[in-house]
Structures are given as structure tokens and as C-alpha cells.
Amino acid sequence: MTNAQRLTLVRAAHTVIYVVMAGASLVVLAAGITGATGPWLWVAAGLVAVESAVFAACGFKCPMTAMAVKYGATKDGAWDTFFPEPCTRHTFRVFGPVILVGFALLAARWVVG
């Protein structure tokens, strides 16, 4: 397998993970706002917790980006997902607060009862 093929696989996997994690983050926020619960919330919260732990363990850098760079990704060409780079540039600034607010609202609901 060539590096170009490996990069395509990494970008595809990273794009799928990005979509799933964005959705999971929004599920946590929506549950925090509405108070809705169910197994889907536990799945979403678990995914977000694991993703956050991986991100923290990797020095607050995405390990998938490092893999993409290893196989030839550059800022001036194909980057680390199939989304345009301007769409993903502020991922952590957007989803960080979404996740924190979602979990804070959930915690507040659970404490208040």
C-alpha cells in the first residue's frame, strides 16, 4: 500500500470519527439543555469522554492528524479529513465549550435531581 493510499484511509477514518464525535458532543449538550436521558446519552457521553482522554494523553493534539502528516498530509494539499480545512480549523474552540457546557448542565441536573 502506498503512502497516498494510507493517507486516504486515515483521512476517511478521521472524517467518520469527526462526524461521530461532533454528533456525540451535540447529544451531550442537548441532553444537558433538555434533561433528556437514555442509552444514547451514555453512549455519546462515553465516546466524548474517551475522545477527550485520548486528546489529553496526546498532548492536546489529535493523533489522527499526526498519522495523516506521516503519510504525506500538508496544509497546502490534502489535510487530515475530507472536510475543507477552514471547516475544521476551529474544532477545539467550538467543541471544547460545547462539551464542557453539556457536561456541566448534566452535572447540575443530576445534583439538583
C-alpha positions in Angstrom: 0.0 0.0 0.0 1.4 3.4 -0.9 1.5 6.4 1.4 -1.1 8.1 -0.7 -3.5 5.2 -0.1 -2.7 5.2 3.6 -3.4 8.9 3.7 -6.7 8.3 2.0 -7.6 5.7 4.6 -6.5 7.9 7.5 -8.5 10.8 6.1 -11.6 8.7 5.6 -11.4 7.2 9.1 -10.7 10.7 10.6 -13.7 12.1 8.7 -16.0 9.4 10.1 -14.6 9.9 13.6 -15.1 13.7 13.3 -18.7 13.3 12.3 -19.5 10.8 15.1 -17.7 12.9 17.7 -19.4 16.1 16.6 -22.7 14.4 16.9 -21.9 12.9 20.3 -20.8 16.3 21.6 -24.1 17.8 20.4 -26.1 15.0 22.0 -24.4 15.7 25.4 -25.2 19.4 25.0 -28.8 18.7 24.0 -29.3 16.3 26.9 -27.8 18.9 29.3 -30.2 21.5 28.0 -33.4 19.4 27.8 -32.7 16.9 30.6 -33.4 14.0 28.2 -31.7 10.8 29.1 -31.4 7.3 27.7 -28.9 4.8 26.5 -27.9 7.0 23.6 -26.8 9.7 26.1 -24.5 7.1 27.9 -23.0 6.1 24.5 -22.4 9.7 23.5 -21.0 10.7 26.9 -18.7 7.7 26.8 -17.5 8.5 23.3 -16.8 12.1 24.3 -15.0 11.0 27.5 -12.8 8.6 25.6 -12.0 11.1 22.9 -11.2 13.7 25.5 -8.9 11.3 27.3 -7.1 10.4 24.1 -6.8 14.0 23.1 -5.3 14.9 26.5 -3.0 11.9 26.5 -1.6 13.0 23.1 -0.6 16.5 24.4 -3.9 18.1 23.3 -3.1 17.3 19.6 -5.1 14.9 17.5 -3.3 11.6 16.9 -5.1 11.2 13.6 -3.6 14.4 12.3 -0.1 13.1 13.2 -0.9 9.9 11.3 -2.1 12.0 8.3 1.1 14.0 8.3 3.2 10.8 8.5 1.6 9.7 5.2 2.0 13.0 3.4 -0.7 15.4 4.5 0.2 19.0 4.1 -1.7 22.2 4.8 -1.4 23.2 1.2 -2.8 19.9 -0.1 -5.0 17.1 1.3 -5.1 17.7 5.0 -6.3 15.3 7.7 -10.0 14.9 6.9 -12.1 15.2 3.7 -13.6 18.4 5.1 -12.1 21.7 3.9 -9.5 22.8 6.4 -11.4 26.1 7.2 -14.3 24.0 8.4 -12.2 22.1 10.9 -9.7 24.8 11.9 -11.6 25.8 15.0 -12.8 22.4 16.0 -11.4 22.5 19.5 -12.5 26.1 20.1 -16.1 25.2 19.1 -16.5 21.7 20.5 -14.5 22.2 23.7 -17.1 24.6 25.2 -19.9 22.5 23.8 -18.6 19.5 25.6 -17.9 21.4 28.9 -21.2 23.2 28.9 -23.1 19.9 28.1 -21.4 18.0 30.9 -21.8 21.0 33.3 -25.5 21.1 32.6 -25.8 17.4 33.0 -24.0 17.5 36.3 -26.2 20.4 37.5 -29.3 18.4 36.6 -28.0 15.3 38.4 -27.0 17.3 41.6 -30.4 19.1 41.7 -32.2 15.9 41.0 
